[in-house]
Amino acid sequence: MDINKKATLQLALGGVFVCVLGYLFFYAYVGNPDPQVLPSRNTNSILTRSHLPSNGRCTCPQGATQLKDVLPQNQKEELIRRRAKEFQQHRARTESVLSSLLYAPCNSPLQYPIQGFRVRPMTSTLIPGLALHAEQRSSYTVSLNVSKGVLGTVIPAKGAQVQGNGESRLMMESSSLETLNELLGNVSYTSSAYHIHTGDLASFQFEDHEAVFPVTIKQPQPPVLYDMGTDINSQVTITTKTFLRYPELQRLLSSIRQFYKDIEVIIADDSFDPKKITGAHIQHYIMPPAQGWFAGRNLAVSQVTTKYFLWVDDDFLFTESTKIEEMVKVMEANPDLDVLGGSVGGLQFYFSLLYEEGEEMEGGCMQRKYRERFHSLPGYPQCSLVNGVVNFFLARTDAVQRVGFDPKLKRVAHSEFFMDGLGSLMVATCDHVSIGHQKIANDKNTLHYSGFRHPPKSDEDSKLQLHFFKNHLKCILYGKL
């Protein structure tokens, strides 16, 4: 037998042996795989949506509210139809071919980038790492194929041929492996249309071998940086929302000035008969009456110009343990953190959110678990990673502004902000920084406020209906705080 043929046969048999071992390992440790998921020898390397397991129904925890049951009966069908349409548009905006499952072919002679190849829209960029490693042949032919752009390479030297230069399919042939790899080293990708963040899949083929690798098409973003300045006053703004509780607000302000006399305080006020709040470093914004909790939060946070803001309720009290500098220290040491909570009245309030994506028409399942945390924050054993915290927290201004507070939620709201931020906000809680809580006064003003503080059942139903549509949920279990 010819030596080259013998070597090629040995290489092929070795590849089969590696693939069989890999399959047996997968079977032994993972279980019998779905035959629809495993590709055949010559199929495309990408697992298309039709080959992937479809999203099944999520499991509602015991005691969860079925959100379709709170929909108005005369509007249910129309609401379900509109939600399905919005969900499809959401998927179109958030999913791309970059979400597709790819696998690496075993013992492939193809070399290609498996991660990190990023191009600017409509800008020619060399594809790094393309090469062929094959046994000796009289001729070598490779091809590349893309769908959202065009490919190009240098004008070939003598003894090489290129077809499709400047097109979506590029084929290169040469009798010299060295020449072919030189051509591959100069292949560039240019997207055909402008998009700020999308992707493409490039198919790379040689004989029976095929590999697919992702191309990220992304418009670079200039950073938005905050000047931390030299002291806490240029680093943090205190924000609060008030409604009918001016005595409590004045006590809060007095306590702030006891420890931070020059820090900026922003107040959003939607009282029926607003009173003027004056003083140095105070911004008092009057809203239309009774706009609600989240509308006030949006207004206050929108006016923050510092890197961080500290959210407090209008009936809190600063104490010697309310050390904002300690919270800033933790945040600065952990740049991934977006929100850091403390304790109120010596007690920590935090929770985790368990979210399971569900079937497309039914929606997902959500559960809030009180006092559930993940693990301690590295380097800070007194802090733990969670999904939500109490109304005393330090937050990165730009991160919270991106999530926002839904103004439809007026009186029944808090966890909902963290639900909207799930997957985009990193949240932690610490027990070494705390704030006090004022005692509830039993006077006429308190009774007037309480009449608005405790909403009717209709408000709760409206919130659940909002979860059904906006968050695409089938059911929710809040758990007890």
For each residue, the residues with C-beta under 8 A, 3 or more apart:
1: 5 6 9
2: 5 6
3: 6 7
4: 7 8 135 136
5: 1 2 8 9
6: 1 2 3 9 10
7: 3 4 10 11 135
8: 4 5 11 12 135
9: 1 5 6 12 13
10: 6 7 13 14
11: 7 8 14 15 107 135
12: 8 9 15 16
13: 9 10 16 17
14: 10 11 17 18 107
15: 11 12 18 19 106 107
16: 12 13 19 20
17: 13 14 20 21
18: 14 15 21 22 106 107
19: 15 16 22 23 106 107
20: 16 17 23 24
21: 17 18 24 25
22: 18 19 25 26 106
23: 19 20 26 27
24: 20 21 27 28
25: 21 22 28 29
26: 22 23 29 30 33
27: 23 24 30 31 32 33
28: 24 25
29: 25 26
30: 26 27 33
31: 27
32: 27
33: 26 27 30 37 38
34: 37 38 53
35: 38
36: 51
37: 33 34 47 51 52 53
38: 33 34 35
39: 43 44 45 47 51 103
40: 43
41: 208
42: 208 210
43: 39 40
44: 39 48 203 210 212
45: 39 102 103 105 203 210 211 212
46: 100 101 102 201 212
47: 37 39 51 52 100 101 102 103
48: 44 51 52 100
49: 52 100
50:
51: 36 37 39 47 48
52: 37 47 48 49 101
53: 34 37 56
54:
55: 357 358 359 360
56: 53 358 359
57: 358 359 362
58: 356 357 358 359 362 364 365 474
59: 356 365
60: 64 66 365 474 475 477
61: 64 354 365 367 475 477
62: 477
63: 477
64: 60 61 365 367 475 476 477
65: 69 70 464 475 476 477
66: 60 69 474 475
67: 70 71 363 464 465 467 468 473 474 475 476
68: 71 76 80 468 474
69: 65 66
70: 65 67 461 464 465 468
71: 67 68 75 76 79 465 468
72: 75 76 79 465
73: 76
74:
75: 71 72 78 79
76: 68 71 72 73 79 80
77: 80 81
78: 75 81 82
79: 71 72 75 76 82 83 465 468 469
80: 68 76 77 83 84 361
81: 77 78 84 85
82: 78 79 85 86 469
83: 79 80 86 87 363 468 469 472
84: 80 81 87 88 360 361
85: 81 82 88 89
86: 82 83 89 90 469
87: 83 84 90 91 360 472
88: 84 85 91 92
89: 85 86 92 93
90: 86 87 93 94 472
91: 87 88 94 95
92: 88 89 95
93: 89 90
94: 90 91
95: 91 92 99
96: 99 198 199
97: 100 199 200 201 214
98: 198 199 214 216
99: 95 96
100: 46 47 48 49 97 201
101: 46 47 52
102: 45 46 47 201 212 213 214
103: 39 45 47
104: 108 114 211
105: 45 108 110 209 210 211
106: 15 18 19 22
107: 11 14 15 18 19
108: 104 105 209 211
109: 132 133 134 206 209
110: 105 132 133 142 204 206 209 210 211
111: 129 130 131 132 133
112: 127 129 130 202 204 211 213
113: 116 117 127 128 129 130 213
114: 104 213
115: 214
116: 113
117: 113 127 128 213 214 215 216
118: 215 216 217 218
119: 123 125 189 190 191 215 216 217 218
120: 123 125 217 218 219 220
121: 191 193 194 195 196 217 218 219
122: 190 191 192 193 194
123: 119 120 190 191
124: 152 188 189 190
125: 119 120 188 189 190
126: 185 186 187 188
127: 112 113 117 130 187 188 189 202
128: 113 117
129: 111 112 113
130: 111 112 113 127 144 184 185 187 204
131: 111 181 184 185
132: 109 110 111 140 142 177 180 181 184 206
133: 109 110 111
134: 109 137 140 177 206
135: 4 7 8 11
136: 4 177
137: 134 140
138: 175
139: 173 174 175
140: 132 134 137 173 174 175 176 177 180 206
141: 171 172 173 206 207
142: 110 132 171 172 173 180 184 204 205 206
143: 169 170 171 172 203 204 205
144: 130 151 169 170 187 202 203 204 205
145: 168 169 170 202 203 205
146: 149 150 151 168 189 200 201 202 203 215
147: 168 200 201
148: 191 192 193 198 199 200 217
149: 146 168 189 190 191 192 200 215 217
150: 146 166 167 168 189 190 192
151: 144 146 164 165 166 167 168 169 170 187 188 189 190
152: 124 165 166 170 187 188 190
153: 156 162 165 170 172 183 184 186 187 188
154: 182 183 186
155: 162
156: 153 160 161 162 172 174 179 183
157: 160 179 182
158:
159: 174 175 176 179
160: 156 157 172 173 174 176 179 180 183
161: 156 172 173 174
162: 153 155 156 165 170 171 172 173 183
163: 170 171 172
164: 151 167 168 169 170 171
165: 151 152 153 162 170
166: 150 151 152
167: 150 151 164 170
168: 145 146 147 149 150 151 164
169: 143 144 145 151 164
170: 143 144 145 151 152 153 162 163 164 165 167 187
171: 141 142 143 162 163 164
172: 141 142 143 153 156 160 161 162 163 180 183 184
173: 139 140 141 142 160 161 162 180
174: 139 140 156 159 160 161 177 179 180 183
175: 138 139 140 159 179
176: 140 159 160 179 180
177: 132 134 136 140 174 180 181
178: 181 182
179: 156 157 159 160 174 175 176 182 183
180: 132 140 142 160 172 173 174 176 177 183 184
181: 131 132 177 178 184 185
182: 154 157 178 179 185 186
183: 153 154 156 160 162 172 174 179 180 186 187
184: 130 131 132 142 153 172 180 181 187
185: 126 130 131 181 182
186: 126 153 154 182 183
187: 126 127 130 144 151 152 153 170 183 184
188: 124 125 126 127 151 152 153
189: 119 124 125 127 146 149 150 151 200 202 215
190: 119 122 123 124 125 149 150 151 152
191: 119 121 122 123 148 149 194 195 200 217
192: 122 148 149 150
193: 121 122 148
194: 121 122 191
195: 121 191 198 217 219
196: 121 218 219
197: 217 218 219
198: 96 98 148 195 217 218
199: 96 97 98 148 214 215 216 217
200: 97 146 147 148 149 189 191 214 215 217
201: 46 97 100 102 146 147 212 213 214 215
202: 112 127 144 145 146 189 212 213 214 215
203: 44 45 143 144 145 146 210 211 212
204: 110 112 130 142 143 144 210 211 212 213
205: 142 143 144 145 209 210 211
206: 109 110 132 134 140 141 142 209
207: 141
208: 41 42
209: 105 108 109 110 205 206
210: 42 44 45 105 110 203 204 205
211: 45 104 105 108 110 112 203 204 205
212: 44 45 46 102 201 202 203 204
213: 102 112 113 114 117 201 202 204
214: 97 98 102 115 117 199 200 201 202
215: 117 118 119 146 149 189 199 200 201 202
216: 98 117 118 119 199
217: 118 119 120 121 148 149 191 195 197 198 199 200
218: 118 119 120 121 196 197 198
219: 120 121 195 196 197
220: 120
221:
222:
223:
224: 398
225:
226: 306 307 397 398
227: 234
228: 234 235 307
229: 233 234 235
230: 234
231: 234 235
232: 235 236 260 263 324 325 328
233: 229 236 260 262 263 264 281
234: 227 228 229 230 231 306
235: 228 229 231 232 306 307 308 328
236: 232 233 263 306 307 308 309 310 324 328 394
237: 263 264 265 266 304 305 306 308 309 310 397
238: 256 260 263 264 265 266 309 310 312
239: 265 266 267 268 297 300 301 304 309 310 311 312
240: 249 252 265 266 267 268 300 311 312 313 314
241: 267 268 269 270 293 296 297 300 313 314
242: 245 246 248 249 267 268 269 271 296 314
243: 269 270 271 290 296 314 449 452
244: 271 272 445 448 449 452
245: 242 248 249 314 315 445 449
246: 242 249 250 271 275
247: 250 251 441 445
248: 242 245 251 252 314 315 438
249: 240 242 245 246 252 253 267 277 314
250: 246 247 253 254
251: 247 248 254 255 317 438
252: 240 248 249 255 256 312 314 315 316 317 318 438
253: 249 250 256 257 265 277 279 282
254: 250 251 257 258
255: 251 252 258 259 317 318 319 436
256: 238 252 253 259 260 263 265 318
257: 253 254 260 261 279
258: 254 255 318
259: 255 256 318 320 322
260: 232 233 238 256 257 263 318 324
261: 257
262: 233 280 281
263: 232 233 236 237 238 256 260 281 324
264: 233 237 238 281 282 283 306
265: 237 238 239 240 253 256 281 282 283
266: 237 238 239 240 283 285 300 303 304 309
267: 239 240 241 242 249 277 282 283 284 285 300 314
268: 239 240 241 242 285 287 295 296 297 299 300
269: 241 242 243 274 277 284 285 286 287 296
270: 241 243 287 288 289 290 291 292 295 296
271: 242 243 244 246 274 275 289
272: 244 289 290
273:
274: 269 271 286
275: 246 271
276: 284
277: 249 253 267 269 282 284
278: 282 284
279: 253 257 282
280: 262
281: 233 262 263 264 265
282: 253 264 265 267 277 278 279
283: 264 265 266 267 303
284: 267 269 276 277 278
285: 266 267 268 269 299 300 303
286: 269 274
287: 268 269 270 291 295 296 299
288: 270 291
289: 270 271 272
290: 243 270 272 410 452
291: 270 287 288 295 296 407 410
292: 270 295 296 407 409 410 411 413
293: 241 296 297 405 409 410 411 413 414
294: 297 298 405 406 407 408 409 410 413 416 417
295: 268 270 287 291 292 298 299 405 407 410
296: 241 242 243 268 269 270 287 291 292 293 299 300
297: 239 241 268 293 294 300 301 311 405 417
298: 294 295 301 302 404 405 407
299: 268 285 287 295 296 302 303
300: 239 240 241 266 267 268 285 296 297 303 304
301: 239 297 298 304 309 397 400 401 405
302: 298 299 401
303: 266 283 285 299 300
304: 237 239 266 300 301 309 397
305: 237
306: 226 234 235 236 237 264 309 397
307: 226 228 235 236 396 397
308: 235 236 237 328 331 394 395 396 397
309: 236 237 238 239 266 301 304 306 394 395 397 400
310: 236 237 238 239 324 327 392 393 394 395
311: 239 240 297 391 392 393 394 395
312: 238 239 240 252 316 391 392 435
313: 240 241 316 391 392
314: 240 241 242 243 245 248 249 252 267
315: 245 248 252 437 438
316: 252 312 313 344 392 435 436 437 438
317: 251 252 255 435 436 437 438
318: 252 255 256 258 259 260 322 435 436
319: 255 322 434 435 436
320: 259
321: 433 434 435
322: 259 318 319 342 433 434 435 436
323: 326 327 433
324: 232 236 260 263 310 327 328 394 433
325: 232 328 329
326: 323 329 330 430 432 433
327: 310 323 324 330 331 340 342 394 430 433
328: 232 235 236 308 324 325 331 332 394
329: 325 326 332 333
330: 326 327 333 334 337 340 377 380 383 428 430
331: 308 327 328 334 337 340 394 396
332: 328 329 335
333: 329 330 379 380
334: 330 331 337 377 378 380 428
335: 332
336: 426
337: 330 331 334 340 377 396 426 427 428
338: 395 396 399 400 421 424 425 426 427
339: 389 393 394 395 396 399 400 421 425 426 427 428
340: 327 330 331 337 383 389 393 394 395 427 428 429 430
341: 348 349 350 386 389 390 392 393 427 428 429 430
342: 322 327 348 390 392 393 394 429 430 431 433 434 435
343: 346 347 348 349 390 392 430 431 433 434 435
344: 316 347 349 390 391 392 434 435 436 437
345: 434 435 436 437
346: 343 434
347: 343 344
348: 341 342 343 371 390 429 431
349: 341 343 344 370 389 390 481
350: 341 371 373 384 386 388 389 390 429
351: 368 369 370 371 372 386 387 388 415 418 479 481
352: 368 369 372 373 374 386 387 388
353: 366 367 368 369 387 388 415 418 419 422
354: 61 365 366 367 368 369
355: 364 365 366 367 422
356: 58 59 364 365 366
357: 55 58 364
358: 55 56 57 58 362 363 364 365 474
359: 55 56 57 58 362 363
360: 55 84 87
361: 80 84
362: 57 58 358 359 474
363: 67 83 358 359 468 471 472 473 474
364: 58 355 356 357 358 471 472 473 474
365: 58 59 60 61 64 354 355 356 358 473 474 475 476
366: 353 354 355 356 419 467 471 473 475 476 477
367: 61 64 353 354 355 476 477 479
368: 351 352 353 354 388 415 476 477 478 479
369: 351 352 353 354 372 479
370: 349 351 479 480 481
371: 348 350 351
372: 351 352 369 386
373: 350 352 384 385 386 429
374: 352 384 385 386
375: 384 385
376: 380 381 382 383 384 385
377: 330 334 337 380 381 383 384 385 428 430
378: 334
379: 333
380: 330 333 334 376 377 383 430
381: 376 377
382: 376 430 431 432
383: 330 340 376 377 380 428 429 430 431 432
384: 350 373 374 375 376 377 428 429 430
385: 373 374 375 376 377 426 427 428
386: 341 350 351 352 372 373 374 389 427 428 429
387: 351 352 353 418 422 427
388: 350 351 352 353 368 415 418 427
389: 339 340 341 349 350 386 392 393 418 427 428 429
390: 341 342 343 344 348 349 350 393
391: 311 312 313 344 414
392: 310 311 312 313 316 341 342 343 344 389 434 435
393: 310 311 339 340 341 342 389 390
394: 236 308 309 310 311 324 327 328 331 339 340 342
395: 308 309 310 311 338 339 340 399 400
396: 307 308 331 337 338 339 399 400
397: 226 237 301 304 306 307 308 309 400 401
398: 224 226 401 402
399: 338 339 395 396 402 403 424 425
400: 301 309 338 339 395 396 397 403 404 421 425
401: 301 302 397 398 404
402: 398 399 424
403: 399 400 417 420 421 424 425
404: 298 400 401 420
405: 293 294 295 297 298 301 409 413 417
406: 294 409 413 416 417 420 466 470
407: 291 292 294 295 298 410
408: 294 462 466
409: 292 293 294 405 406 412 413 416 463 466
410: 290 291 292 293 294 295 407 413 455 459
411: 292 293 452 453 455 459
412: 409 455 459 460 463
413: 292 293 294 405 406 409 410 416 417 463
414: 293 391 417
415: 351 353 368 388 418 419 478
416: 294 406 409 413 419 420 463 467
417: 294 297 403 405 406 413 414 420 421
418: 351 353 387 388 389 415 421 422 425 427
419: 353 366 415 416 422 467 471
420: 403 404 406 416 417 471
421: 338 339 400 403 417 418 424 425 427
422: 353 355 387 418 419 425
423:
424: 338 399 402 403 421
425: 338 339 399 400 403 418 421 422
426: 336 337 338 339 385
427: 337 338 339 340 341 385 386 387 388 389 418 421
428: 330 334 337 339 340 341 377 383 384 385 386 389
429: 340 341 342 348 350 373 383 384 386 389
430: 326 327 330 340 341 342 343 377 380 382 383 384 433
431: 342 343 348 382 383 434
432: 326 382 383
433: 321 322 323 324 326 327 342 343 430
434: 319 321 322 342 343 344 345 346 392 431
435: 312 316 317 318 319 321 322 342 343 344 345 392
436: 255 316 317 318 319 322 344 345
437: 315 316 317 344 345
438: 248 251 252 315 316 317
439:
440: 446
441: 247 445 446
442: 446
443: 446 447
444: 447 448
445: 244 245 247 441 448 449
446: 440 441 442 443 449 450
447: 443 444 450 451
448: 244 444 445 451 452
449: 243 244 245 445 446 452 453
450: 446 447 453 454
451: 447 448 454
452: 243 244 290 411 448 449
453: 411 449 450
454: 450 451
455: 410 411 412 458 459 460
456: 459 460
457: 460 461
458: 455 461 462
459: 410 411 412 455 456 462 463
460: 412 455 456 457 463 464
461: 70 457 458 464 465
462: 408 458 459 465 466
463: 409 412 413 416 459 460 466 467
464: 65 67 70 460 461 467 468 476
465: 67 70 71 72 79 461 462 468 469
466: 406 408 409 462 463 469 470 471
467: 67 366 416 419 463 464 470 471 473 476
468: 67 68 70 71 79 83 363 464 465 471 472 473 474
469: 79 82 83 86 465 466 472
470: 406 466 467
471: 363 364 366 419 420 466 467 468
472: 83 87 90 363 364 468 469
473: 67 363 364 365 366 467 468 476
474: 58 60 66 67 68 358 362 363 364 365 468
475: 60 61 64 65 66 67 365 366
476: 64 65 67 365 366 367 368 464 467 473
477: 60 61 62 63 64 65 366 367 368
478: 368 415
479: 351 367 368 369 370
480: 370
481: 349 351 370
